[in-house]
Amino acid sequence: MSAAYCLAAPGNWLHAPYHDNEYGFPARDEAVLFERLVLEINQAGLSWATILKKRSAFRAAFAGFEVDRVAEFDTTDVDRLMNDAGIIRNRLKIAATIDNAGRIQELRRSHGSFADWLDAHHPRPRAEWVKLFRKTFRFTGGEIVNEFLMSLGYLPGAHEPDCPVHARIAALAPPWMTVPTPQ
């Protein structure tokens, strides 16, 4: 997103709930983290409005973003997803989602949780985050990683300093505010 999001989202039926209550707020719940990663991957090449409109369909299609269930998806599930008009029907993005669920299971074993893995690597410059994500996950380019980390408070920039939401997030001490992010 851009600084313009803080100007355009308030009052918008589609964007305001996400802008005002999720974007930039720290989260630790695995399903929330996985959902955010899946949505960012699927947003590649599309508008965020498209993804928000399809969000409930994504939740239904991907078992409420329960990592263990998605990691077990097989070719029958891939076929089902490729025929689901409610989501983005891109075979590479679907395969990445299933594979990334398995990678999150591995992070659980090595670090305790996806959130603990993120914490173990914070702080780091954006470019280093991108390298780490590309090494760890599928379909995670620079913009996807940047938006994912901003959306969860690991990188600054989700909101303009004069945006009222910025103050609410600051009160929660997101990771980017508690430890300086190297540039």
Residue frames as a rotation matrix with the C-alpha (Angstrom) as fourth column:
MET 1
0.587 0.810 0.000 0.00
0.810 -0.587 0.000 0.00
0.000 0.000 -1.000 0.00
SER 2
-0.401 -0.697 0.594 1.05
0.634 -0.680 -0.369 3.58
0.661 0.228 0.715 -0.06
ALA 3
-0.936 0.019 -0.351 0.60
0.254 -0.653 -0.713 6.70
-0.243 -0.757 0.607 1.98
ALA 4
-0.693 0.715 -0.090 -2.51
-0.594 -0.496 0.634 7.32
0.408 0.493 0.768 -0.09
TYR 5
-0.412 0.544 -0.731 -4.12
0.408 0.827 0.386 4.30
0.815 -0.140 -0.563 1.61
CYS 6
-0.657 0.124 -0.743 -4.49
0.719 -0.195 -0.668 6.31
-0.227 -0.973 0.039 4.82
LEU 7
-0.812 0.381 -0.442 -6.37
-0.410 -0.911 -0.031 8.94
-0.415 0.156 0.896 2.83
ALA 8
-0.544 0.582 -0.604 -8.50
-0.656 0.154 0.739 6.65
0.524 0.798 0.298 0.69
ALA 9
-0.714 0.191 -0.674 -9.40
0.293 0.955 -0.040 3.84
0.636 -0.226 -0.738 3.12
PRO 10
-0.874 0.409 -0.263 -11.29
0.200 -0.189 -0.961 5.67
-0.443 -0.893 0.083 5.90
GLY 11
-0.210 0.910 -0.358 -15.01
-0.590 -0.410 -0.695 5.54
-0.779 0.066 0.623 5.18
ASN 12
-0.311 0.065 -0.948 -14.57
-0.880 0.356 0.313 3.07
0.358 0.932 -0.053 2.31
TRP 13
0.608 0.705 0.364 -16.80
-0.792 0.573 0.213 0.04
-0.058 -0.418 0.907 2.91
LEU 14
0.876 -0.280 -0.392 -14.15
0.092 0.896 -0.435 -2.36
0.473 0.345 0.811 1.61
HIS 15
0.036 -0.999 0.028 -10.85
0.281 -0.016 -0.960 -0.87
0.959 0.042 0.280 2.73
ALA 16
0.112 0.007 0.994 -11.73
-0.697 -0.712 0.084 0.85
0.708 -0.702 -0.075 6.03
PRO 17
0.933 0.251 0.259 -12.12
-0.359 0.578 0.733 -2.30
0.035 -0.777 0.629 8.17
TYR 18
0.642 -0.761 -0.098 -8.75
0.708 0.637 -0.307 -3.65
0.296 0.127 0.947 7.03
HIS 19
-0.048 -0.666 0.744 -6.99
0.222 -0.734 -0.642 -0.27
0.974 0.134 0.183 7.26
ASP 20
0.171 0.236 0.957 -8.48
-0.684 -0.671 0.288 0.60
0.709 -0.703 0.047 10.65
ASN 21
0.669 0.291 0.684 -8.23
-0.731 0.425 0.534 -2.75
-0.135 -0.857 0.497 12.42
GLU 22
0.882 -0.320 0.345 -5.62
0.312 0.947 0.080 -4.99
-0.352 0.037 0.935 10.79
TYR 23
0.650 -0.641 0.409 -3.06
0.457 -0.101 -0.884 -3.26
0.608 0.761 0.227 8.57
GLY 24
-0.051 -0.811 0.582 0.10
-0.293 -0.545 -0.785 -2.66
0.955 -0.211 -0.210 10.58
PHE 25
0.520 0.309 0.796 -1.24
-0.842 0.026 0.540 -4.22
0.146 -0.951 0.274 13.79
PRO 26
-0.636 -0.769 0.065 1.02
-0.764 0.616 -0.190 -6.84
0.106 -0.171 -0.980 15.40
ALA 27
0.615 0.786 -0.058 -0.35
-0.773 0.616 0.151 -10.38
0.154 -0.048 0.987 15.22
ARG 28
-0.472 -0.792 0.388 0.94
-0.851 0.524 0.037 -13.70
-0.232 -0.313 -0.921 16.50
ASP 29
0.275 0.676 0.684 -1.86
-0.375 0.731 -0.571 -16.12
-0.885 -0.100 0.454 15.67
GLU 30
-0.628 -0.643 0.439 -0.62
0.082 0.507 0.858 -18.62
-0.774 0.575 -0.266 13.10
ALA 31
-0.021 0.701 0.713 -3.84
0.927 0.281 -0.249 -18.57
-0.375 0.655 -0.656 11.06
VAL 32
0.822 0.278 -0.497 -3.69
0.162 -0.951 -0.263 -14.77
-0.546 0.136 -0.827 10.87
LEU 33
-0.043 -0.929 -0.367 -0.05
-0.471 -0.306 0.828 -14.81
-0.881 0.208 -0.424 9.77
PHE 34
-0.640 -0.168 0.750 -0.72
0.433 0.727 0.532 -17.53
-0.635 0.666 -0.393 7.20
GLU 35
0.422 0.861 0.284 -3.79
0.797 -0.204 -0.568 -15.72
-0.431 0.466 -0.772 5.88
ARG 36
0.659 -0.210 -0.722 -1.84
-0.235 -0.970 0.067 -12.51
-0.714 0.125 -0.689 5.47
LEU 37
-0.470 -0.882 0.038 0.92
-0.301 0.200 0.932 -14.35
-0.829 0.427 -0.360 3.59
VAL 38
-0.421 0.391 0.818 -1.59
0.756 0.650 0.078 -16.09
-0.502 0.651 -0.569 1.32
LEU 39
0.670 0.732 -0.120 -3.47
0.565 -0.608 -0.559 -12.87
-0.482 0.307 -0.821 0.59
GLU 40
0.342 -0.623 -0.704 -0.27
-0.467 -0.762 0.448 -10.98
-0.816 0.175 -0.551 -0.20
ILE 41
-0.679 -0.571 0.462 0.89
0.068 0.577 0.814 -13.76
-0.731 0.584 -0.353 -2.54
ASN 42
-0.161 0.713 0.683 -2.45
0.919 0.361 -0.160 -13.73
-0.360 0.601 -0.713 -4.30
GLN 43
0.639 0.386 -0.665 -2.48
0.223 -0.921 -0.320 -9.96
-0.736 0.056 -0.675 -4.58
ALA 44
-0.428 -0.894 -0.133 0.61
0.081 -0.185 0.979 -10.04
-0.900 0.409 0.152 -6.84
GLY 45
-0.956 -0.017 0.293 -0.44
0.293 -0.068 0.954 -8.49
0.003 0.998 0.070 -10.12
LEU 46
-0.099 0.989 0.113 -3.90
0.750 -0.001 0.661 -7.56
0.654 0.150 -0.742 -8.83
SER 47
-0.217 0.100 0.971 -5.50
-0.391 -0.920 0.008 -4.84
0.895 -0.378 0.239 -6.75
TRP 48
-0.993 -0.116 0.029 -5.89
-0.063 0.298 -0.953 -5.10
0.102 -0.948 -0.303 -3.00
ALA 49
-0.314 0.949 0.041 -9.61
-0.897 -0.282 -0.342 -4.44
-0.313 -0.144 0.939 -3.52
THR 50
0.124 0.317 -0.940 -9.86
-0.689 0.709 0.148 -7.67
0.714 0.630 0.306 -5.53
ILE 51
-0.639 -0.455 -0.620 -8.26
0.097 0.752 -0.652 -9.61
0.763 -0.477 -0.437 -2.69
LEU 52
-0.912 0.335 0.235 -10.44
-0.333 -0.275 -0.902 -8.04
-0.237 -0.901 0.363 0.00
LYS 53
-0.038 0.945 -0.325 -13.57
-0.999 -0.029 0.032 -8.86
0.021 0.326 0.945 -2.03
LYS 54
0.293 0.085 -0.952 -12.46
-0.409 0.911 -0.045 -12.49
0.864 0.403 0.302 -2.27
ARG 55
-0.527 -0.659 0.537 -11.20
-0.738 0.043 -0.673 -12.79
0.420 -0.751 -0.509 1.31
SER 56
0.024 0.592 0.806 -14.10
-0.840 0.450 -0.305 -14.84
-0.543 -0.669 0.508 2.68
ALA 57
0.885 0.246 -0.395 -13.87
-0.445 0.699 -0.560 -17.19
0.138 0.672 0.728 -0.31
PHE 58
-0.029 -0.969 -0.246 -10.15
-0.505 0.227 -0.833 -17.64
0.863 0.101 -0.496 0.38
ARG 59
-0.456 -0.101 0.884 -10.95
-0.885 0.155 -0.439 -18.51
-0.093 -0.983 -0.160 4.01
ALA 60
0.541 0.744 0.391 -13.46
-0.654 0.665 -0.361 -21.12
-0.529 -0.061 0.847 2.93
ALA 61
0.806 -0.226 -0.548 -11.25
-0.391 0.493 -0.778 -22.54
0.445 0.840 0.309 0.18
PHE 62
-0.145 -0.966 -0.214 -8.17
-0.208 0.241 -0.948 -22.79
0.967 -0.093 -0.236 2.41
ALA 63
0.153 0.266 -0.952 -9.78
0.640 0.707 0.300 -24.33
0.753 -0.655 -0.063 5.51
GLY 64
0.957 0.288 -0.026 -9.86
0.214 -0.645 0.733 -21.14
0.194 -0.708 -0.679 7.54
PHE 65
0.406 -0.897 0.174 -6.10
-0.533 -0.387 -0.752 -20.87
0.742 0.213 -0.636 6.99
GLU 66
0.774 -0.183 0.606 -5.45
-0.441 0.531 0.723 -23.79
-0.454 -0.827 0.330 9.33
VAL 67
0.032 -0.899 -0.437 -1.86
-0.993 -0.080 0.091 -24.58
-0.117 0.431 -0.895 8.43
ASP 68
-0.624 -0.331 0.707 -2.02
-0.381 0.920 0.094 -28.30
-0.682 -0.211 -0.701 9.21
ARG 69
0.308 0.815 0.490 -5.11
0.221 0.440 -0.870 -28.83
-0.925 0.376 -0.045 7.07
VAL 70
0.811 -0.016 -0.585 -3.75
-0.516 -0.490 -0.703 -26.86
-0.275 0.872 -0.405 4.12
ALA 71
-0.224 -0.974 -0.028 -0.41
-0.914 0.200 0.353 -28.69
-0.339 0.104 -0.935 4.29
GLU 72
-0.494 0.102 0.863 -2.35
0.009 0.994 -0.112 -31.91
-0.869 -0.048 -0.492 3.67
PHE 73
0.492 0.692 -0.528 -4.05
-0.535 -0.239 -0.811 -30.65
-0.687 0.681 0.253 0.50
ASP 74
-0.323 -0.547 0.772 -3.49
0.295 0.717 0.631 -32.96
-0.899 0.432 -0.070 -2.43
THR 75
-0.988 -0.124 0.097 -4.13
0.125 -0.240 0.963 -32.94
-0.096 0.963 0.252 -6.19
THR 76
-0.227 0.972 0.065 -7.87
0.919 0.192 0.344 -33.30
0.322 0.138 -0.937 -5.60
ASP 77
0.303 0.286 -0.909 -7.77
0.692 -0.722 0.003 -30.11
-0.655 -0.630 -0.416 -3.54
VAL 78
-0.683 -0.584 -0.438 -5.70
0.083 -0.658 0.748 -28.35
-0.725 0.475 0.498 -6.19
ASP 79
-0.799 0.454 0.395 -8.33
0.509 0.159 0.846 -29.29
0.321 0.877 -0.359 -8.80
ARG 80
0.178 0.891 -0.418 -11.08
0.984 -0.155 0.089 -28.05
0.015 -0.427 -0.904 -6.48
LEU 81
0.056 -0.242 -0.969 -9.26
0.425 -0.872 0.242 -24.76
-0.903 -0.426 0.054 -5.96
MET 82
-0.906 -0.423 0.000 -8.59
0.155 -0.332 0.930 -24.31
-0.394 0.843 0.367 -9.67
ASN 83
-0.540 0.788 0.296 -12.36
0.609 0.123 0.784 -24.54
0.581 0.604 -0.546 -10.22
ASP 84
0.054 0.527 -0.848 -13.27
0.945 -0.302 -0.127 -22.14
-0.323 -0.795 -0.514 -7.38
ALA 85
0.057 0.040 0.998 -14.28
0.703 -0.711 -0.012 -18.85
0.709 0.702 -0.068 -8.99
GLY 86
0.927 0.371 -0.062 -14.29
0.289 -0.598 0.747 -17.19
0.241 -0.710 -0.662 -5.56
ILE 87
0.505 -0.826 -0.249 -10.50
0.206 -0.165 0.965 -17.18
-0.838 -0.538 0.086 -5.32
ILE 88
0.280 -0.546 -0.790 -7.57
-0.911 -0.410 -0.040 -16.38
-0.302 0.731 -0.612 -7.61
ARG 89
0.862 0.115 0.493 -7.25
-0.011 0.978 -0.210 -19.48
-0.506 0.176 0.844 -9.77
ASN 90
0.472 -0.822 -0.318 -3.53
-0.786 -0.229 -0.574 -19.46
0.399 0.521 -0.754 -10.35
ARG 91
0.838 -0.096 -0.537 -1.87
0.157 0.985 0.069 -22.86
0.522 -0.142 0.841 -10.11
LEU 92
-0.180 -0.984 -0.014 1.49
0.364 -0.053 -0.930 -21.40
0.914 -0.172 0.368 -9.00
LYS 93
-0.423 0.088 0.902 -0.10
-0.680 -0.688 -0.252 -19.38
0.599 -0.720 0.351 -6.21
ILE 94
0.700 0.706 0.107 -2.19
-0.634 0.545 0.548 -22.35
0.328 -0.451 0.830 -5.07
ALA 95
0.581 -0.564 -0.587 0.85
0.419 0.825 -0.379 -24.64
0.698 -0.025 0.715 -5.06
ALA 96
-0.459 -0.769 0.445 2.84
0.014 -0.507 -0.862 -22.00
0.889 -0.389 0.243 -3.15
THR 97
0.068 0.576 0.815 0.09
-0.876 -0.356 0.325 -21.75
0.477 -0.736 0.481 -0.54
ILE 98
0.929 0.292 -0.227 0.06
-0.186 0.898 0.398 -25.49
0.320 -0.328 0.889 0.07
ASP 99
0.253 -0.923 -0.288 3.86
0.575 0.383 -0.723 -25.71
0.778 0.017 0.628 0.11
ASN 100
-0.408 -0.415 0.813 4.14
-0.291 -0.785 -0.546 -22.69
0.865 -0.460 0.200 2.39
ALA 101
0.629 0.635 0.448 1.80
-0.677 0.164 0.718 -24.36
0.382 -0.755 0.533 4.89
GLY 102
0.821 -0.392 -0.415 4.33
0.437 0.900 0.015 -27.18
0.367 -0.193 0.910 5.08
ARG 103
-0.182 -0.925 0.332 7.13
0.396 -0.379 -0.837 -24.69
0.900 -0.021 0.435 5.53
ILE 104
0.019 0.266 0.964 5.28
-0.733 -0.652 0.195 -23.10
0.680 -0.710 0.183 8.44
GLN 105
0.958 0.267 -0.108 5.00
-0.145 0.771 0.621 -26.56
0.249 -0.579 0.777 10.02
GLU 106
0.316 -0.925 -0.209 8.81
0.719 0.378 -0.583 -26.80
0.619 0.034 0.785 9.71
LEU 107
-0.321 -0.405 0.856 9.18
-0.161 -0.867 -0.471 -23.37
0.933 -0.289 0.213 11.35
ARG 108
0.646 0.607 0.462 7.04
-0.610 0.048 0.791 -24.60
0.458 -0.793 0.402 14.22
ARG 109
0.876 -0.337 -0.345 9.44
0.424 0.879 0.218 -27.48
0.229 -0.337 0.913 14.75
SER 110
-0.018 -0.991 0.132 12.57
0.790 -0.095 -0.605 -25.33
0.612 0.094 0.785 14.50
HIS 111
-0.755 -0.314 0.575 11.38
0.061 -0.908 -0.415 -22.14
0.653 -0.279 0.705 16.23
GLY 112
-0.835 0.500 -0.230 8.17
0.323 0.107 -0.940 -22.96
-0.446 -0.859 -0.251 18.11
SER 113
0.324 0.946 0.019 5.90
0.582 -0.184 -0.792 -20.94
-0.746 0.267 -0.610 15.82
PHE 114
0.236 -0.135 0.963 5.79
0.893 -0.362 -0.269 -18.81
0.384 0.923 0.035 12.69
ALA 115
0.899 0.148 0.412 5.66
0.005 -0.944 0.329 -15.71
0.438 -0.294 -0.850 14.90
ASP 116
0.729 -0.684 0.027 8.71
0.024 0.065 0.998 -16.88
-0.684 -0.727 0.064 16.86
TRP 117
0.120 -0.665 0.737 10.57
0.943 0.308 0.124 -17.39
-0.310 0.681 0.664 13.57
LEU 118
0.512 0.126 0.849 9.73
0.517 -0.835 -0.187 -13.83
0.686 0.535 -0.493 12.54
ASP 119
0.978 -0.111 0.176 10.86
-0.207 -0.605 0.769 -12.54
0.021 -0.788 -0.615 15.94
ALA 120
0.543 -0.815 0.203 14.12
0.460 0.491 0.740 -14.51
-0.703 -0.308 0.641 15.71
HIS 121
-0.103 -0.576 0.811 15.00
0.995 -0.060 0.083 -12.67
0.000 0.815 0.580 12.51
HIS 122
0.672 0.371 0.641 13.92
0.376 -0.917 0.136 -9.19
0.638 0.149 -0.755 13.57
PRO 123
0.647 0.392 -0.653 15.30
-0.248 -0.702 -0.667 -6.64
-0.721 0.594 -0.357 13.06
ARG 124
-0.325 -0.749 0.577 16.81
0.618 0.293 0.730 -6.81
-0.716 0.594 0.367 9.64
PRO 125
-0.619 0.071 -0.783 16.80
-0.480 -0.823 0.305 -4.58
-0.622 0.564 0.543 6.58
ARG 126
0.418 0.892 -0.172 14.06
-0.637 0.153 -0.755 -5.11
-0.647 0.425 0.633 4.03
ALA 127
0.247 -0.384 -0.890 16.47
-0.883 0.289 -0.369 -6.60
0.399 0.877 -0.267 1.48
GLU 128
-0.815 -0.572 0.089 17.61
-0.546 0.708 -0.448 -9.20
0.193 -0.414 -0.890 4.02
TRP 129
-0.248 0.827 0.504 14.00
-0.466 0.354 -0.811 -10.07
-0.849 -0.436 0.298 4.84
VAL 130
0.554 0.479 -0.681 13.36
-0.810 0.123 -0.573 -10.65
-0.191 0.869 0.457 1.14
LYS 131
-0.290 -0.744 -0.602 16.38
-0.764 0.558 -0.323 -12.98
0.576 0.367 -0.731 0.87
LEU 132
-0.857 -0.022 0.515 15.23
-0.423 0.600 -0.679 -14.89
-0.294 -0.800 -0.524 3.95
PHE 133
0.098 0.982 0.162 11.66
-0.532 0.189 -0.825 -15.27
-0.841 -0.005 0.541 2.67
ARG 134
0.427 0.020 -0.904 12.82
-0.886 0.207 -0.415 -16.35
0.179 0.978 0.106 -0.79
LYS 135
-0.634 -0.729 -0.258 14.99
-0.615 0.677 -0.404 -19.00
0.470 -0.097 -0.877 0.87
THR 136
-0.874 0.279 0.397 12.16
-0.233 0.476 -0.848 -20.15
-0.425 -0.834 -0.351 3.16
PHE 137
0.002 0.990 0.138 8.90
0.049 0.138 -0.989 -19.74
-0.999 0.009 -0.049 1.21
ARG 138
-0.550 -0.058 0.833 7.61
0.810 0.209 0.549 -19.96
-0.206 0.976 -0.068 -2.34
PHE 139
0.026 0.574 0.818 6.26
0.794 -0.509 0.332 -17.03
0.607 0.641 -0.469 -4.37
THR 140
0.698 0.150 -0.700 7.63
0.628 -0.598 0.498 -14.35
-0.344 -0.787 -0.512 -2.05
GLY 141
0.022 -0.648 0.761 9.16
0.798 -0.448 -0.404 -11.49
0.603 0.616 0.507 -3.97
GLY 142
-0.827 -0.562 -0.022 10.15
0.473 -0.674 -0.567 -8.10
0.303 -0.480 0.823 -2.66
GLU 143
-0.583 0.661 0.473 6.75
-0.547 -0.749 0.373 -6.42
0.601 -0.042 0.798 -2.71
ILE 144
0.371 0.712 -0.596 4.98
-0.005 0.643 0.766 -9.43
0.929 -0.281 0.243 -1.20
VAL 145
-0.106 -0.513 -0.852 7.50
0.880 0.351 -0.321 -9.64
0.463 -0.784 0.414 1.65
ASN 146
-0.919 -0.261 0.296 7.43
0.145 -0.922 -0.360 -5.88
0.367 -0.288 0.885 2.22
GLU 147
-0.245 0.914 0.324 3.64
-0.616 -0.405 0.675 -5.73
0.748 -0.034 0.663 2.44
PHE 148
0.375 0.336 -0.864 3.43
0.337 0.818 0.465 -8.87
0.863 -0.466 0.194 4.56
LEU 149
-0.367 -0.633 -0.681 5.91
0.872 0.021 -0.489 -7.49
0.324 -0.773 0.545 7.10
MET 150
-0.901 0.121 0.417 4.40
-0.177 -0.980 -0.097 -3.99
0.397 -0.161 0.904 7.11
SER 151
-0.020 0.998 -0.053 0.93
-0.378 0.041 0.925 -5.45
0.925 0.038 0.377 7.56
LEU 152
0.570 0.187 -0.800 2.12
0.518 0.674 0.527 -7.19
0.637 -0.715 0.287 10.75
GLY 153
0.977 -0.112 0.183 4.20
-0.203 -0.755 0.623 -4.37
0.069 -0.646 -0.760 12.19
TYR 154
0.539 -0.838 0.090 7.65
0.679 0.495 0.543 -5.79
-0.499 -0.232 0.835 11.44
LEU 155
-0.581 -0.660 0.477 8.49
0.811 -0.519 0.269 -2.99
0.070 0.543 0.837 9.02
PRO 156
-0.413 0.425 -0.806 7.42
0.206 -0.818 -0.537 0.66
-0.887 -0.387 0.251 9.26
GLY 157
-0.957 -0.041 -0.287 5.25
-0.228 -0.504 0.833 2.37
-0.179 0.863 0.473 6.70
ALA 158
-0.599 0.788 0.142 1.78
0.800 0.582 0.149 0.89
0.035 0.203 -0.979 7.03
HIS 159
0.565 0.823 -0.054 0.32
0.823 -0.559 0.100 4.23
0.053 -0.101 -0.993 8.13
GLU 160
-0.001 -0.461 0.887 1.25
0.260 -0.857 -0.445 7.86
0.966 0.230 0.120 7.87
PRO 161
-0.803 -0.388 -0.453 2.30
0.513 -0.062 -0.856 9.36
0.304 -0.920 0.249 11.24
ASP 162
-0.855 0.509 0.098 -0.75
-0.509 -0.787 -0.349 11.65
-0.100 -0.348 0.932 11.21
CYS 163
-0.263 0.765 -0.587 -3.17
-0.265 0.528 0.807 8.78
0.928 0.368 0.064 10.53
PRO 164
0.206 0.405 0.891 -5.26
-0.951 -0.129 0.279 8.11
0.228 -0.905 0.358 13.66
VAL 165
0.951 0.132 -0.279 -4.59
-0.105 0.988 0.110 4.37
0.290 -0.075 0.954 13.29
HIS 166
0.110 -0.992 -0.061 -0.85
0.049 0.067 -0.997 5.00
0.993 0.106 0.056 13.59
ALA 167
-0.333 -0.202 0.921 -1.30
-0.819 -0.422 -0.388 6.10
0.467 -0.884 -0.025 17.22
ARG 168
0.671 0.630 0.391 -3.38
-0.738 0.619 0.268 3.01
-0.074 -0.468 0.881 18.02
ILE 169
0.790 -0.453 -0.413 -0.68
0.184 0.818 -0.545 0.77
0.585 0.355 0.729 16.57
ALA 170
-0.138 -0.898 0.418 2.09
-0.275 -0.370 -0.887 2.67
0.951 -0.238 -0.196 18.36
ALA 171
0.139 0.277 0.951 0.36
-0.979 -0.103 0.174 1.95
0.146 -0.955 0.257 21.67
LEU 172
0.963 0.249 0.103 0.78
-0.257 0.963 0.078 -1.77
-0.079 -0.102 0.992 20.91
ALA 173
0.215 -0.976 0.042 4.56
-0.700 -0.124 0.703 -1.41
-0.681 -0.180 -0.710 20.45
PRO 174
0.990 0.135 -0.047 4.87
-0.126 0.668 -0.734 -3.20
-0.068 0.732 0.678 17.09
PRO 175
0.554 -0.824 0.118 8.25
0.734 0.551 0.398 -4.79
-0.393 -0.134 0.910 16.39
TRP 176
0.139 -0.551 0.823 9.43
0.788 -0.441 -0.429 -1.99
0.599 0.708 0.373 14.10
MET 177
0.557 0.104 0.824 8.96
-0.241 -0.929 0.281 0.53
0.795 -0.355 -0.492 16.92
THR 178
0.977 -0.116 0.180 10.57
-0.150 0.234 0.961 -1.51
-0.154 -0.965 0.211 19.69
VAL 179
0.164 -0.952 0.258 13.82
0.466 0.305 0.830 -2.32
-0.869 -0.016 0.494 17.91
PRO 180
0.171 -0.109 -0.979 15.29
-0.640 -0.768 -0.026 -0.03
-0.749 0.631 -0.201 15.26
THR 181
0.807 0.110 0.580 15.11
0.347 0.707 -0.616 -1.58
-0.478 0.699 0.532 11.81
PRO 182
-0.248 -0.953 -0.177 18.55
0.247 -0.239 0.939 -1.44
-0.937 0.189 0.295 10.15
GLN 183
0.646 0.486 -0.588 18.52
-0.370 -0.474 -0.799 0.36
-0.667 0.734 -0.126 6.81
